[in-house]
Amino acid sequence: MPTATPEGPESSGSDLQEPSLDEQIAAYQREFGDLDPQVEKVVSALGRLNRRMNVAYGRQVATLGISNAEWEVLKTLVLAGSPYRMGPGELAKRLGLTPAAMTHRIDRMAADGLVTRDRDENNRVRVIVELTDEGRTKWLEAMRMATHFEEDLLQDLSAEERGVLGELLIRVLRRVEHAQPDAGGRLTDLD
């Protein structure tokens, strides 16, 4: 039976498992001698952590009957503040989607009662997407689930270590945001 380690899953037999970080870095160094193993360990660990967390969050929101893509819309509307409404163009821009992909997503969510889409009373040409009570309830349930998952994820770190890790990650994030200011969205639509 495969067992998980902090570096990654180990496998017995012919299972095709992702190599451990150490195995990955050794292979990279073999093929590309200029690699800094410390840098590669950090960025590879962040990449794997991000991917696994996205899968975990996706599984959680799926139990609520929503997708990660729908969760992103709910979150964006909540972040806008009460009354939790935005135009579809602004939603698309914030999520890095094309207008067509955003329309498709809003259609699904409106059919499921998570958002409404109405004409702006002050400008009948403008459409407003608004979070419904059902959408806010789903968002709150997802937040409760995520909070438990995240607390469990960081349970081995002291409060001081969590603070240091948070500050270090923010420094790295700022560097990426400075170097790639337009990289907040996606390269292609995911739905």
N, C-alpha and C positions, 0 to 999 in steps of 0.2 A: 504494500500500500504506500503511495507517495506521501511524503511528509513535507511540510512547509518549514523553511528556515527564514531568518531575517533577510538573507541574500536572495531568496527566491525558492521556487519549488524544486525539490529533488525528485528524481524518478528512478524507479527500478524497472528493468525490462525495456520494452521498445516504445514506451510512451514518448511522444514528442513534446517535451516540456521546454519552457523558456530556460536558457542557461542562467546560472547564478550571476550576480553582478561581477564577481571576481572572474568567472569564466568568460563573460562577455568582454571585460576589459582586457584580459589576457589575449583574446582573439583579436581585438582591435589593435593592441600593441604589436602583435605579430604581423598584422597587415599594414599598419600605419605607425611607424616607429616614432613619429613626432608627438604622439599622444601624451598628454599629462594625465596620469591615472587618477590623481586626486580630483581634478576637474571632471573627468569622465564619470567617476563614481558618484559625484554630486548630481550632475545633470541626468545621468541614467537612473539614479534612485528617484529623483523628482519626476521623471517621465513615467516610470513604473508606478509610483505612488499615485500620480494623477490619473493614469489609466484605470488602476484598480479602484480608486475612489469613485470615479465616474461609473464604473460597473456597479459598485455597491449602492450608490445613490440611485442609479437606474432601477435596480431591483427593489429598493425601498419605495420609490414613487410608483412603480408598477403595481404594488400591493394596494395603492390608493386609486388605481384605475387611470393614472396619467403617465405620460412619457417624460423623459428628461427634457425634450424639446418644449413640452407644455409647461413643465416646471420652470423653465427659463422665462417664459412669458409671464407666468404668475409672479415670479420673483421680481421681474422688471417693473411690473405694475405696482407691486408693493413698495419697491424702492422709490417710485415716483411720489409716494405719499398720498394721503387721503385727498381726494376721493378715488384714488387708484385708477386713473384713466390717462390714456395717451392716444395719439394718432397712430395708425398702422405704419406710416412712414417712419416715425420716430422709433417705434418698437423695432422695426426692421433694421434701422441704422444701429441701434444699441445692441442688437443681437447678431449683427453681421450677416443679415439675410437679404436676399433679393425681395422686392415687393411681392412678387408672385408667390414665393415660398412663405412669406409672412401671411398673405391672404389665405393660403391653403391651411396654415396652422390655425389662424383665427377662425376659419370656417369650422374646423374640427372642434375647437374649444367652445365656440358658440353653440354648436349642436349638442355638446355635452353639458351645457349650462355653466361653464366656468367663467365665461366672459359674455358681455353683450357688445353689440356693434350697432351704434345709432348715429344719426346725423347730428352734428353740432348745432345746437339751437341758435347760436349766434352766427354761424356760417354754414348754411345748408349744403355746401359743397364738401365740407370737411366731415370726415368720419371719425368717431371717437370709440375706442375700445375701452371698456370698463370692466373691472373685476367684479364678479357677482359674489354674493354671500357664500355660495357653494365653492367658488374658486378660492376665496379667502380661507374657508375651512380646510380645503385640500392643502393650501400653502402652510397653514398652521400645523396640520398633521405631519406634513413632510418635514417641517422644521423640528418638531418634537423627535421624530425618528432620527434625523440627521444629528441632532444634539447628542443623543445617546451614542450613536455610532462614533462621533468625533471625540467624545469624552473617553470612550473605550480605546480608540485609536491612540490617544495621547496618555493613557494611564501610566505608562512606564517613565514618563518625564515629570520631573518636579515642576512646581509653579515657576521657579526661576529658569529652568531649562526651557519651558514652554515660551516664556517671555523672550529669552535669548534667541530661540529658534524663530519665533515670529519676527523679531527685528531683523535677523539675518535674511530671512526669506523676503521681507519687504525691501531690503537693500538690493537684492538680486532682481526683484520685480521692477523696482525703479530703474535699474540699469537697462532692462529689456524694454520697458516703456519709453525710455529716453531714446534708445537705439531704434526701436520699431514703434513709433507713436501711432501708426495706423493698424497695428496688429491686434486690436481688441476683439475683432469679429472673427469670422471663419473665412478660409480661402474659398470654400465651396459650401453650398447649402447641404445640410445633412438630412433633409426630409423631402 
